[in-house]
Amino acid sequence: MINKIPKFIVSILAFIFSINAFAQTDSTNAQTDTTVINVPVAPKKMRNRDTTGLWSFFGTSTIATNQSQFSNWQQGGINSISITTGLNLNLGFTNQTISWQSVLDMNYGLSLQGNTINWYKNDDRVSFSTKIGLKARKSWFYTIITSCSTQFQAGYNSIEDQILGIPASNFFAPATFISSIGIDFNPSPKLSAFIGPLSSKNIFVSDQKLANLGVGGIPPAETDPVTGEIINAAKTMSEMGGYVKVQFNEPRVIKNVSVRSTLEFFNNYLRNPTRVDVNIQNDITLTLNEYISTTITLNVKYDDDVIIEDAMGRKGPRIQFMQVLAVGLSINLGKM
């Protein structure tokens, strides 16, 4: 029977028995020897190692209003009131080998003009991104990143379009999904520079009527010249290419002034590789006191697939620009 037992198991058992025998002998000697000798022992240096990781959470919540009221005012004017809200949340986890960060941005605003009872949307943005990285060296991480951006409800190009019920967008119409694999330079929670040579950009339009018009860059549907039926209608579009995303969040550029910037670039390898889709957003906040602040948001976009008609009736890709100024209540949710 013993010959059938593997040699390494026999060696382990012999080692355990020898330790037990030594412990019993040492215990017997300790009972017979009553002499106690105090010998100073130098404390062992223990190396601190982070095995649990560190969670971080910070963000801001804002609400602002703007109101104008006129009565018998000689210079004239239109009564108006607007309300804008914003929420930014950042959640992260880091340890010796892994870095995970998620960011949620939500902004929504309404305005009421003149004697009408209809509220009109003046800001509507929602985006979520998450990334997880495996440490390569120091501040460099092999990273997978995914993001989604859309709006809460229908948007219109003018008050007349809203009255007529002709939307330019809607919830998940369009919605942009980006997934990328690459490397991320992340020296601190304030700065992240990601380069993804293997990336996909997917556009989804849940409203078929808007998809037929080519909203979000989807190829517009065609009409059969004989039957008049709509053909080649699609709701999705996919692109493969390279993706770059740079995020900068500095809560104190100068006293009471903070800056939060996001720069995104996407290049389609297969179609028009010389043209780059751009999305740049900057939020500059001036803090007046603990709760009152002024925030200006500047958002610039360019997408070669999005066709926009100008006032002269000319159609083509154009630079998109949005600016929002808000003064109101601001609450910090955690600290960086």
C-alpha positions in Angstrom: 0.0 0.0 0.0 2.8 2.4 0.9 4.4 1.9 -2.5 1.2 3.1 -4.1 1.2 6.5 -2.3 2.9 9.2 -4.3 6.4 10.1 -3.0 5.6 13.8 -2.6 2.6 13.0 -0.3 4.9 10.7 1.8 7.4 13.6 2.0 4.7 16.0 3.2 3.4 13.6 5.9 6.9 13.0 7.1 7.5 16.8 7.3 4.3 17.3 9.3 5.2 14.5 11.7 8.6 15.9 12.3 7.2 19.4 13.1 4.7 17.8 15.6 7.5 15.8 17.2 9.7 18.9 17.5 6.8 20.9 19.1 6.1 18.1 21.6 9.8 18.0 22.6 10.0 21.8 22.9 6.8 21.7 25.1 8.4 19.1 27.4 11.5 21.2 27.8 9.5 24.2 28.5 7.8 22.4 31.4 11.0 21.2 33.0 13.0 24.4 32.5 11.8 27.2 34.9 14.5 29.7 34.1 13.2 32.7 32.2 15.5 34.8 30.2 14.2 38.0 28.7 15.9 38.6 25.4 15.1 41.8 23.5 13.8 40.9 20.0 13.8 43.5 17.3 10.3 44.1 15.9 9.8 42.8 12.4 9.2 45.3 9.7 5.8 44.6 8.1 5.3 45.8 4.5 2.1 47.6 4.0 0.2 46.2 1.0 -3.1 47.4 -0.3 -5.1 44.3 -0.8 -8.6 45.7 -0.5 -8.4 48.8 -2.7 -9.7 52.3 -2.3 -13.2 53.6 -3.3 -13.7 57.2 -4.3 -16.9 59.2 -4.9 -17.5 62.8 -5.8 -19.9 64.9 -7.9 -22.1 68.0 -8.0 -25.8 68.7 -8.1 -27.0 72.1 -9.5 -30.3 73.9 -10.0 -30.6 77.3 -11.5 -33.4 79.7 -12.6 -33.6 82.8 -14.7 -36.7 85.0 -14.9 -37.7 88.2 -16.7 -41.0 90.1 -16.1 -42.2 93.2 -18.0 -45.2 95.4 -17.5 -45.8 98.7 -19.4 -42.1 98.6 -20.2 -41.4 101.3 -22.9 -38.4 99.5 -24.4 -40.4 96.3 -24.7 -39.6 92.7 -23.8 -41.0 89.2 -23.5 -41.7 87.6 -20.2 -39.7 84.5 -19.7 -38.6 82.0 -17.0 -36.2 79.1 -17.3 -35.1 76.3 -15.0 -32.0 74.2 -15.5 -30.7 71.2 -13.5 -27.5 69.2 -13.6 -26.1 66.1 -11.9 -22.6 64.8 -12.2 -21.5 61.6 -10.4 -18.1 59.9 -10.3 -17.5 56.5 -8.8 -14.1 54.8 -8.8 -12.2 51.9 -7.3 -8.4 51.3 -7.4 -6.0 48.9 -6.0 -2.5 47.7 -6.9 -3.6 46.1 -10.2 -7.1 47.4 -11.2 -8.6 50.7 -11.8 -12.3 51.1 -12.4 -14.1 54.5 -12.9 -17.7 55.4 -13.9 -19.1 58.8 -14.7 -22.8 59.8 -15.0 -23.8 63.2 -16.4 -27.4 64.4 -16.6 -28.6 67.9 -17.6 -32.1 69.1 -18.2 -33.7 72.6 -18.7 -37.0 74.1 -19.5 -38.1 77.6 -20.5 -41.4 79.5 -20.7 -41.7 82.5 -22.9 -44.4 85.1 -23.5 -48.0 84.4 -22.5 -47.9 80.8 -23.7 -48.5 77.9 -21.3 -46.1 75.5 -23.2 -42.6 74.8 -21.7 -39.8 74.5 -24.2 -36.7 72.4 -23.7 -33.4 74.4 -23.7 -31.0 71.7 -22.4 -31.3 67.9 -22.5 -28.2 65.7 -22.2 -27.5 62.4 -20.5 -24.4 60.3 -20.8 -22.8 57.4 -19.0 -19.3 56.0 -19.3 -17.4 53.3 -17.5 -13.9 51.9 -17.9 -11.8 49.2 -16.2 -8.1 49.0 -16.5 -5.4 46.5 -15.7 -2.2 48.2 -14.5 0.7 47.9 -17.0 3.2 50.2 -15.3 3.0 53.2 -13.0 0.1 55.3 -14.3 -0.5 53.3 -17.5 -3.4 50.8 -17.8 -4.6 48.3 -20.4 -8.2 49.5 -20.5 -11.7 48.7 -21.8 -14.1 51.6 -22.0 -17.7 51.9 -23.0 -20.1 54.9 -23.1 -23.6 55.8 -24.0 -25.1 59.2 -24.7 -28.7 60.3 -25.6 -31.4 62.7 -24.4 -34.4 62.4 -22.1 -37.2 63.5 -24.4 -38.1 65.0 -27.8 -36.2 68.0 -29.0 -37.2 70.6 -31.6 -35.4 73.0 -33.8 -37.8 75.8 -33.2 -41.0 76.7 -31.3 -43.0 76.3 -34.5 -41.7 72.7 -34.9 -42.8 71.9 -31.4 -46.3 73.4 -32.0 -46.6 71.3 -35.2 -45.1 68.2 -33.5 -42.1 67.8 -35.8 -39.3 66.6 -33.5 -35.6 66.6 -34.3 -34.7 64.0 -31.7 -36.3 61.8 -29.0 -35.3 59.5 -26.2 -32.8 57.0 -27.7 -33.3 58.7 -31.0 -30.5 58.9 -31.5 -28.3 57.1 -28.9 -24.6 56.7 -29.4 -22.7 53.8 -28.0 -18.9 53.6 -28.1 -16.8 50.6 -27.0 -13.0 50.6 -27.2 -9.9 48.6 -26.1 -6.6 50.4 -25.6 -4.3 52.0 -23.1 -5.1 54.7 -20.6 -2.8 57.2 -18.9 -4.3 57.9 -15.5 -1.9 59.5 -13.1 -4.7 60.9 -10.8 -8.5 61.2 -10.6 -8.1 64.6 -12.3 -6.6 63.4 -15.6 -7.2 60.6 -17.9 -5.9 60.2 -21.5 -7.2 57.1 -23.3 -6.2 55.8 -26.8 -8.1 53.0 -28.3 -6.9 51.7 -31.7 -9.7 49.0 -31.7 -13.1 50.7 -31.3 -16.7 50.6 -32.4 -19.2 53.4 -32.7 -22.9 52.4 -32.9 -25.8 54.7 -33.5 -29.3 53.6 -32.6 -32.6 55.4 -33.4 -35.6 54.0 -31.6 -38.1 56.2 -33.6 -38.4 54.8 -37.1 -39.8 58.1 -38.5 -36.7 59.9 -37.3 -34.5 57.1 -38.5 -36.0 57.4 -42.0 -34.9 61.0 -42.0 -31.3 60.1 -41.2 -31.2 61.4 -37.6 -27.9 60.7 -35.9 -26.1 60.0 -39.2 -28.0 56.9 -40.1 -28.4 56.6 -43.9 -31.9 58.0 -44.6 -34.6 55.7 -46.0 -35.5 55.7 -49.7 -38.9 55.8 -51.4 -39.7 53.3 -54.1 -40.5 55.4 -57.3 -43.2 52.9 -58.4 -45.1 51.9 -55.3 -44.2 54.8 -53.1 -43.2 52.5 -50.3 -40.3 53.3 -48.0 -37.3 51.0 -48.6 -33.9 50.5 -47.1 -35.1 51.8 -43.8 -32.6 51.2 -40.9 -32.4 52.0 -37.2 -28.8 51.3 -36.5 -25.4 52.1 -38.0 -22.0 50.7 -36.9 -18.5 52.0 -37.5 -15.1 50.6 -36.7 -12.1 52.9 -36.0 -9.9 54.6 -33.5 -11.0 56.4 -30.4 -9.4 59.0 -28.2 -10.9 60.4 -25.0 -9.2 62.9 -22.7 -10.8 63.9 -19.4 -9.6 66.7 -17.1 -11.3 67.6 -13.8 -9.6 70.4 -11.8 -11.7 71.6 -8.8 -9.4 74.6 -8.2 -7.8 76.0 -11.3 -7.7 79.4 -9.5 -9.5 80.4 -6.4 -13.2 79.5 -6.5 -12.9 78.4 -10.2 -13.2 74.8 -11.4 -12.9 73.3 -14.9 -14.2 70.0 -16.1 -13.4 69.1 -19.7 -14.0 66.1 -22.0 -12.5 65.7 -25.5 -13.5 62.8 -27.7 -12.2 61.9 -31.2 -13.4 59.1 -33.4 -11.9 58.1 -36.8 -13.7 55.7 -39.1 -11.1 53.3 -40.6 -13.4 52.1 -43.4 -15.1 55.2 -44.7 -13.7 58.8 -44.9 -10.6 57.9 -42.7 -9.3 61.5 -43.2 -12.3 62.9 -41.3 -12.6 62.8 -37.6 -15.7 63.0 -35.4 -15.2 65.5 -32.6 -17.0 66.1 -29.3 -15.6 68.8 -26.9 -17.4 69.8 -23.7 -16.2 72.3 -21.1 -17.9 73.1 -17.9 -16.4 76.2 -16.1 -17.8 76.8 -12.6 -17.3 80.0 -10.5 -18.2 79.3 -6.8 -19.5 82.4 -5.1 -19.9 80.7 -1.7 -20.6 77.2 -0.3 -23.9 76.8 -2.2 -24.1 79.5 -4.9 -22.2 79.1 -8.2 -22.2 80.1 -11.8 -21.6 77.5 -14.5 -21.0 78.0 -18.2 -21.2 75.0 -20.5 -19.6 75.0 -23.9 -20.2 72.0 -26.2 -18.8 71.7 -29.7 -19.5 68.7 -32.0 -18.7 67.6 -35.5 -19.9 64.4 -37.1 -19.3 63.8 -40.8 -22.3 61.5 -41.0 -24.8 64.0 -39.5 -26.4 66.1 -42.2 -27.8 69.5 -41.2 -29.7 72.0 -43.3 -28.8 75.7 -42.9 -31.0 78.8 -43.3 -30.2 78.9 -47.0 -31.5 75.3 -47.5 -28.0 73.8 -48.1 -27.4 70.4 -46.6 -24.1 69.0 -45.2 -22.1 68.1 -42.1 -21.6 71.2 -39.9 -20.0 72.2 -36.7 -22.6 72.1 -33.9 -22.4 74.5 -31.0 -24.3 74.8 -27.7 -23.8 77.2 -24.8 -25.6 77.2 -21.4 -25.2 79.7 -18.6 -26.6 78.9 -15.2 -26.6 80.7 -11.9 -28.0 79.0 -8.9 -27.7 76.4 -6.1 -24.8 74.0 -6.3 -24.2 71.1 -3.8 -20.9 69.1 -3.7 -21.5 65.4 -3.4 -18.2 64.1 -1.9 -14.7 65.4 -2.7 -12.1 64.4 -5.2 
